[in-house]
Every structure is written in C-alpha cells, then in structure tokens.
C-alpha cells in the first residue's frame, strides 16, 4: 500500500501545476420612488462589490484541489419616504441605510474539460464552504418636528454550505488569461437556495 501511495504522489508531482485567479465584480442599481405633487419621492440605490481569489492545485492533468475565498460588501440607501399611522400617532421614515457583508471560504474539487494549453478552458468546481453574513441597518424617523436615528445590527452568523462554480478561462499568454465565472452557494446544503446566492465575476488568472 505504501508503494502505491508513493507512486501516486510521484505521478502527481510530475503533472501538477497551480492555477491562481483573482476576480472582482461591482454592481449598482437605482429605483426611483413614486411621483408626489410633481416631484419624485426619493429613490433607492443599491451597490455591491465582490473580490474573490481561487487557488487550484492540479494534482492530475484535469483534476485539481481548489481553495477559494470571496468577500462581498453591499449597501442600500433608500430615501423613499414612508408615512405610518399608528392610532393617533403619525411618523415618517425619512431614510434607511442597510449595509451587508458576506464571506465565503471554500474547499473542493475542480474538474477541467480541456488541456491547460488550450485557448479556452471550461471547468466545474464543487465543494464545501462556510458562509458568514452580517448586517447593519439605520433608520431616520421623523416624529413631529423631531428626527430620531434608530440603528440596528444583525450579529455575524456562519453557516455550513456547499458551492458550485462554472468558469471559462481564456488563455492569452502561456502564463496569463482572463477567467469568467458563475458561483452558486447553497446555505445549509439546500440546493433550492442556489438561485438566491449567485455571484458572477471576471478577473485575471495565472498558471505556474
């Protein structure tokens, strides 16, 4: 058995190479409020930025052990005013600011479907991940002539998850290329949650 393991390790050493990728994505959306007395009632602006890194060690020509990390920061600023009446009391939510942060740390297996020297290399990776989320929210409320700030914080929470990533690497030189990817994270291993946790990215990758 020892000789078999040594043989496999020696074969892996002869074939192995590393694929390192760094990706960045940014999105911004704006939704206008309804028109009130000839003017727009505020707007909602959401922004999110994601940076991620993937390190894949190809122990065989087409199969790699993959480690990945991603961090997403998001913010929603909503100035669409909402008036609420509770009995004889009336107050107005003037503004809400929500900040979120998500981290994903994963380890898995990546399978490529072309040689590393090919101009286009598609690959699929699946594995285990830890999803960590946290959030902060602050409301600006007007009651009569007074304005009150009401902060709220959602504690950090970590969840055992699974992930799947499909990527395309376009090789420009022997060592460098551009990688496009789509990654789905499934909290608590619930596959139906994949569509709610999708990340699309583009970035550089290196082979060495």
C-alpha positions as CSV (number, residue, x, y, z in Angstrom):
1,X,0.0,0.0,0.0
2,X,2.9,2.4,0.8
3,X,4.4,1.8,-2.6
4,X,1.1,2.6,-4.3
5,X,0.8,5.9,-2.4
6,X,4.4,6.8,-3.3
7,X,3.7,6.1,-6.9
8,X,0.6,8.3,-6.9
9,X,2.4,11.1,-5.2
10,X,5.3,10.9,-7.7
11,X,2.9,10.9,-10.6
12,X,1.1,13.9,-9.2
13,X,4.4,15.8,-8.7
14,X,5.2,15.3,-12.3
15,X,1.9,16.6,-13.6
16,X,0.9,19.2,-11.1
17,X,0.6,22.9,-11.7
18,X,-1.2,25.8,-10.0
19,X,-4.0,28.0,-11.4
20,X,-4.3,31.2,-9.4
21,X,-7.2,33.5,-10.1
22,X,-8.3,36.9,-8.8
23,X,-11.7,38.3,-9.6
24,X,-13.6,41.5,-9.0
25,X,-17.2,42.4,-9.6
26,X,-19.3,45.6,-9.0
27,X,-22.9,46.4,-9.4
28,X,-25.1,49.5,-8.9
29,X,-28.9,49.8,-9.3
30,X,-31.2,52.7,-8.8
31,X,-35.0,52.6,-8.3
32,X,-36.9,55.9,-8.3
33,X,-39.8,56.5,-5.9
34,X,-43.3,57.4,-7.0
35,X,-44.2,61.0,-8.1
36,X,-45.8,63.1,-5.4
37,X,-47.0,66.7,-6.1
38,X,-44.9,66.9,-9.2
39,X,-41.6,65.7,-7.7
40,X,-40.1,62.2,-7.1
41,X,-40.4,60.8,-3.6
42,X,-36.8,59.9,-3.2
43,X,-35.0,56.8,-4.6
44,X,-33.4,53.6,-3.6
45,X,-29.7,53.0,-4.6
46,X,-28.1,49.6,-4.1
47,X,-24.4,48.9,-4.5
48,X,-22.3,45.8,-4.1
49,X,-18.7,44.9,-4.7
50,X,-17.1,41.4,-4.6
51,X,-13.5,40.4,-4.5
52,X,-12.5,36.8,-4.7
53,X,-9.4,34.6,-5.1
54,X,-9.2,30.9,-6.3
55,X,-6.2,28.7,-5.8
56,X,-6.3,25.4,-7.7
57,X,-3.6,22.8,-7.4
58,X,-3.9,20.4,-10.4
59,X,-2.7,17.1,-9.0
60,X,-3.7,15.5,-12.3
61,X,-3.9,17.0,-15.8
62,X,-7.6,17.8,-15.5
63,X,-8.4,17.5,-11.8
64,X,-7.4,20.0,-9.1
65,X,-7.8,20.5,-5.4
66,X,-9.3,24.0,-5.0
67,X,-9.3,26.6,-2.3
68,X,-11.4,29.8,-2.7
69,X,-12.3,32.9,-0.8
70,X,-14.7,35.7,-1.5
71,X,-15.9,38.8,0.3
72,X,-18.9,40.9,-0.7
73,X,-19.9,44.3,0.7
74,X,-23.3,45.8,-0.1
75,X,-25.2,48.9,0.7
76,X,-28.8,50.1,0.1
77,X,-29.7,53.7,0.7
78,X,-33.4,54.3,0.5
79,X,-34.8,57.8,0.7
80,X,-38.3,57.0,-0.4
81,X,-40.3,58.4,2.5
82,X,-43.0,56.2,4.1
83,X,-45.7,57.7,6.4
84,X,-47.1,55.3,9.0
85,X,-50.1,56.0,11.2
86,X,-50.5,54.1,14.5
87,X,-53.7,55.1,16.1
88,X,-53.5,58.8,16.7
89,X,-49.7,58.9,16.2
90,X,-48.1,59.5,12.8
91,X,-44.4,59.2,11.9
92,X,-42.4,59.2,8.7
93,X,-39.4,57.0,7.8
94,X,-37.3,59.5,6.0
95,X,-34.3,57.3,5.1
96,X,-33.0,53.8,5.7
97,X,-29.4,52.7,5.2
98,X,-28.6,48.9,5.1
99,X,-25.1,47.6,5.0
100,X,-24.3,43.9,4.5
101,X,-21.2,41.8,4.4
102,X,-20.8,38.2,3.1
103,X,-17.7,36.0,3.3
104,X,-17.4,32.6,1.7
105,X,-14.5,30.2,2.4
106,X,-14.5,27.0,0.4
107,X,-12.5,23.9,-0.5
108,X,-13.4,21.5,-3.2
109,X,-12.6,19.6,-6.4
110,X,-12.2,21.3,-9.8
111,X,-12.6,19.4,-13.0
112,X,-11.3,21.0,-16.2
113,X,-12.6,19.9,-19.7
114,X,-9.6,21.0,-21.8
115,X,-5.8,20.9,-21.5
116,X,-4.1,23.8,-19.7
117,X,-2.6,24.9,-23.0
118,X,-6.0,25.3,-24.7
119,X,-7.1,28.7,-25.7
120,X,-10.4,28.2,-23.8
121,X,-10.6,26.0,-20.7
122,X,-14.0,25.3,-19.2
123,X,-14.1,23.9,-15.7
124,X,-16.6,22.9,-13.0
125,X,-15.9,23.0,-9.2
126,X,-17.9,21.7,-6.3
127,X,-17.2,21.5,-2.6
128,X,-17.8,22.6,0.9
129,X,-18.0,26.2,2.1
130,X,-18.5,28.3,5.2
131,X,-20.9,31.2,4.6
132,X,-20.6,34.1,7.0
133,X,-23.0,37.0,7.0
134,X,-23.6,40.2,9.0
135,X,-25.7,43.3,8.5
136,X,-26.3,46.8,9.9
137,X,-29.4,48.9,9.4
138,X,-30.1,52.5,10.4
139,X,-33.5,54.3,10.1
140,X,-34.0,58.1,10.2
141,X,-37.5,58.6,11.6
142,X,-39.4,61.9,11.9
143,X,-41.9,62.3,14.6
144,X,-43.5,65.8,14.5
145,X,-40.6,68.2,14.3
146,X,-38.1,65.8,15.7
147,X,-35.9,63.3,13.9
148,X,-34.6,60.2,15.5
149,X,-31.9,57.8,14.3
150,X,-32.6,54.2,15.1
151,X,-29.6,51.8,14.5
152,X,-29.9,48.1,14.4
153,X,-27.3,45.3,13.9
154,X,-27.7,41.7,12.9
155,X,-24.9,39.6,14.6
156,X,-22.4,37.7,12.5
157,X,-23.7,34.2,11.6
158,X,-21.8,31.3,10.0
159,X,-23.5,28.5,8.1
160,X,-22.1,25.2,6.7
161,X,-22.8,25.3,3.0
162,X,-21.9,23.8,-0.4
163,X,-20.9,25.6,-3.6
164,X,-20.6,25.0,-7.3
165,X,-18.7,27.1,-9.8
166,X,-18.6,27.1,-13.6
167,X,-15.8,29.1,-15.2
168,X,-14.2,29.8,-18.6
169,X,-10.6,30.7,-18.8
170,X,-9.4,32.5,-22.0
171,X,-5.7,32.0,-22.3
172,X,-3.8,34.9,-23.8
173,X,-0.2,34.0,-23.0
174,X,1.5,30.9,-21.7
175,X,1.0,32.0,-18.1
176,X,-1.9,34.5,-18.0
177,X,-5.5,34.6,-19.0
178,X,-8.9,36.0,-18.2
179,X,-11.5,34.0,-16.3
180,X,-15.3,34.5,-16.3
181,X,-17.2,32.6,-13.6
182,X,-20.6,32.0,-12.1
183,X,-20.7,30.7,-8.5
184,X,-23.7,29.4,-6.5
185,X,-23.6,28.9,-2.7
186,X,-26.2,26.7,-1.0
187,X,-26.6,27.6,2.7
188,X,-27.3,24.5,4.9
189,X,-26.8,22.4,1.8
190,X,-30.2,23.4,0.5
191,X,-29.9,23.3,-3.3
192,X,-33.0,25.3,-4.0
193,X,-31.2,28.3,-2.4
194,X,-28.6,28.4,-5.2
195,X,-30.6,30.9,-7.3
196,X,-30.7,33.3,-4.4
197,X,-26.9,33.2,-3.8
198,X,-25.4,33.6,-7.3
199,X,-22.2,35.6,-8.0
200,X,-20.9,36.5,-11.4
201,X,-17.3,37.6,-11.8
202,X,-14.4,38.4,-14.2
203,X,-10.7,38.6,-13.5
204,X,-7.2,37.5,-14.2
205,X,-5.7,34.1,-13.8
206,X,-2.1,32.8,-13.8
207,X,-0.7,29.3,-14.4
208,X,2.6,28.3,-12.9
